[in-house]
Amino acid sequence: FSRKCPFPHVVRAGAVFIPIHVVKEKLFPKLPGVSVDQVLQEHKVELRPTTLSEERHLRDLELKSCTSRMLKLLALKQLPDIYPDL
């Protein structure tokens, strides 16, 4: 799946992670970022920080102007859990 993922992503231990920027700007661009943050908080979703090499990889793809905060990672497997509330 990771080869077909249409978004910038990283793979850790076989799991695919996408930056929160992708969730807010690409998947749900019409929702205010605060709403997305609230849903993540309600579901107790923990965003993981990127490693330096992951951050470099994501910036090389298409996220050059993103802040480190917007590059925090969401496990793709958590998306179905939060999707109904978004």
N, C-alpha and C positions, 0 to 999 in steps of 0.2 A: 504493500500500500504506500509506503513512504516514497517510492519512485513516482507514484501517480498523484501524490498530494499536490493540488494546484496552488497551494500557498507556501510562503517561506516557512520552513519548519526545521526542527532538529530531532534526532533520534537518540534516545538514551535507553540502554538496556532493552532494546526492542520496542519501546513505547515511543509514539510520535507526539511531539509537543509543538504547539503553535504560539507565537507571541500574542500577548493580549492586544497589541496594536491591530493584528489581523482580525481578532474577534470584534473589536470596536469599530474599525474603519472599513473592513471589507465584508464581514458577515452581517453585521447589524449597523450599517452606517446611519440609519435614520433614528436610532435610539441615542439619547444622550449618554455619554460615557458614565455619568453618575448612576444611571439606571442599571447599566451593566455591572458596575462595581457593587451596587446594592444586591443584585441577584447572586453574584459570586459570594458576597458576605453571608446572605441568607442560607446558601447551600454549603457554607463553610469550605469553599474551594480555596485551596492554597496555591497561589501562583509561585512558581519556582524561579529563582534567579538564574540567569544564564552564566555559563562559564565564560572566560575571556575568549576562548576559541569559538564558542557558539555565538557569542555576540559579534565577533569579527565575521563569521560565516553569514549571519543574518544581515549584517550591514552590507556585505559584498553582494547579496542577492538584490534587494530592493528597498531596504530599510535604513538607508544612510542617515536620514535626518531624525530618526527616532531617538528618544531619550532612553536611557537604560531602564527606566521605570516601565516604559511601554514595550520593552523587549522581554519583560517577565513572561514566563512560559505557563501555558495551560495545557494539561494533558488532554489530547484529543478525545480520549475515552470518556472524559467528564462532560463533553459537550451535550450528549443526549440527555443527561440529567438536568442540565440548566436550561436547555433550549425551550421547553414549554413555558418557562417563566419569563423568557425574553420576548 
